[in-house]
C-alpha cells in the first residue's frame, strides 16, 4: 500500500519563506495552525489518523512477508 496518511495535521508546517517572514513579524500574524472546532474533534482526527497508519503498517508487513515467501 503506497498511500500515506500524515498524522501531523495539528502542527504548523513552516517553510523557509515563512521562517524568513517571521523575523519581521513582531505581533505573531504569521502563526497559522490547523484548527478543529473542538478538542474532541481534534482528538478524533488524531486517533483516526493513528489507526490508519497502524493499518498501513500491518498491510506493509503482510506484503513484505508475502514477497519473502515468494523469493524463498
N, C-alpha and C positions, 0 to 999 in steps of 0.2 A: 504494500500500500504506500503510495508516494505522497498522499496528501498529508500536510502537516497542519496542526492547529496551534496557534500561538496562545499561550496562557498568560501573557504579559500585558493584556489589554488594559489593565488597571493602572499601568505606569506610563509616564510620558516617554515618547520616542524622540529624543533630541537629535538634531542634525548639526553638522558643522556650522551652517549658516545661522541656525537659531542660537547656537552657543556663542557665536561672534556677536549676534544682536543683543544677547543678554548683558554684554559688557556695558551697553548704553541704556539698558532697561532698568531704571532706578526704582520703579514702582511695581515691578512684577507683572507687567501687562502681557508678557510673552508666555507666562506659565499657563499651560493648557493640558489638562488631563482628560482621560476618557472617563465620562461620568455615567453613573447609573442613577435611576430615580430614587432608589432606597438602598441602604446597606444590605438588605435581604436579597435584592435583585443582583447586586454586585457579587455577593457570596454564591448565589445560584449560578451565575455565569462562570465564576471561577471554578466551582465544583464540577459543572458540566464539562468545561474545557479540560480539567484534570482527568476525568473519566474517559473522555475521548482519546486523550493521549495514552492512557493506560491500555485502552482497546487497540490503539495503533501499535503499541509496543508488543502486545500479545500477538497480533496479526503478523508483525515483522518477525517475531521469534518463530512462529509456526512456519512461515515461508522459508526462513533460514534453515530450519530443521528439515523441511521437505527437500530443499536444494542439497543439503549434506547427504541425505539418504539416497538421492538420485545419483550422486557422484560415487558413493561407496559401493 
